[in-house]
Amino acid sequence: MTTGLATDDRGLSESAGVAILVGITVLVTASVGLNVLVVTDEDTGPPSANFTYDYVEQSSVLLVTHSQGDELEAGKVHFVGADRDVTWAAVAGTNNTTAVERGDLVQLSERNAFGTSVASSTRIEILYEYDGNRTKLDEWPT
């Protein structure tokens, strides 16, 4: 007959396995939580946008409409052409921080800040000023 405690280790290894699994779960949860709270969104680069154009030949006016894409800041959208470089804000008579959204329209003509008439052959680029650089969004005529 044996007296004393049993020498079975099975209970001990099950407890150690549970402790290891709990430790791994805590570690994974903590790393995911840190990534969500601490890591900032990466810069996705300059915005993209599409524009539509309506040219009125008898008035030498070009109507530019923001038709799709990202919301833009009016002071950063430039119309370059016919020896001119003006912002959407200047042509529209708004603040530089005004949002240019889908459906917004501006007129390029000699009767506003663009300061010259637009011919059907006048090449106009729409540029966006982003982090000190200019990115071409669109051009007319296409």
ABEGO torsion letter per residue (X at the ends): XBBEBBABAAAAAAAAAAAAAAAAAAAAAAAAAAAAAABBBBBAEBBBBBBBBBBBAAAGBBBBBBABEBBBBAAABBBBEGGBBBBAAAAAGBBAABBBBBGBBBBBBAABAAGBBBBAABBBBBBBBBGGBBBBABBOBX
